Amino acid sequence: MKKQNSFSSSISGFARVCLLIVLCGGMGNVAAQDAKAPDPVVKKKSFVKNTFEGNFILDNQTVMVPIKGTFEFDIQHRFGTTDKGIRDLFGIFATANTRLGFSYSLLNDLQLGFGAINDRMQVDFNLKYALLKQTKDGKIPVSITYYGNALMDTRIKDNTTLFVSTSDRFSYFNQLIIARKVSDKFSLQVSPSLSHFNNLEGYLDASGKVVSKLSNDHFAIAFSGRYKISPKTAIVVNYDQPLTQHSIGNPHPNISFGLEMNSSGHAFEVFAGNYSSILPQNNNLFNQNDFTKGQFVIGFNITRLWNF
């Protein structure tokens, strides 16, 4: 009996050891599960800043949208053409166009604006929205912004105007701006656009039928660049190429170049180019200044920013 009890005790002891090993192993698995690897840290996207210094690059919009709470006041001015030389002091004494503009950034990527120009007493309402932003790590290589406006001719209806209905007063502009900051000094952008006019002047053909001189829709593309020669000064250039071919009165392309100077709340550009108007659809469709004939215009843009 003693031997049997001794054997039973040995079996019981062995069972307890096995049970202890199993429990220890289970606790180890639980501990291993509790000590699993932490979730990977998600890095916040870091966007490239100051692809351009402001909203304008000569006769075009840039890809930039001011931060939320920014109020902007713009003065844009174009003198007459310089081809008459000293007779009108290179266009300074000639008929000029001036636009005053106001805009506000409701969100970091959205800006709404309003402007008025003396050319045909026109007013415009505009919108600018950043669709995509270039990142510092290169995963997003370009910035993309949409710009659009609705333009209204507010002149009184008389024999000199073409208005039959209110809708005849309106034109529209849509542009997709694609830009890349190549280096701290050098930035480029390309901007395809579509202009639409509800009503355009026509003429009588040989059969007496009224034919529009220009198509209501006009496609164009703009190429712009900036190179900084100092922290606050840059050389800016621009080329606008019309794409749509019209039956008569095709617009001429635009070449413009100048200097841009900036401070914390101001941007100032002085330049020469072929566009006499300021609003983009007017420039793209109606420009008849030919750079091959020296028909350049001296212009400037002044921008003042306030943050609220």
Salt bridges, closest charged atoms under 4 A:
GLU53 OE2 - ARG226 NH1 3.11
GLU53 OE2 - LYS228 NZ 3.59
ASP59 OD1 - ARG78 NE 3.35
ASP109 OD1 - LYS133 NZ 2.67
ASP119 OD1 - ARG120 NE 3.47
ASP124 OD2 - ARG99 NH2 3.12
ASP153 OD2 - ARG155 NH2 2.78
GLU201 OE2 - LYS213 NZ 3.46
ASP217 OD1 - HIS196 ND1 2.60
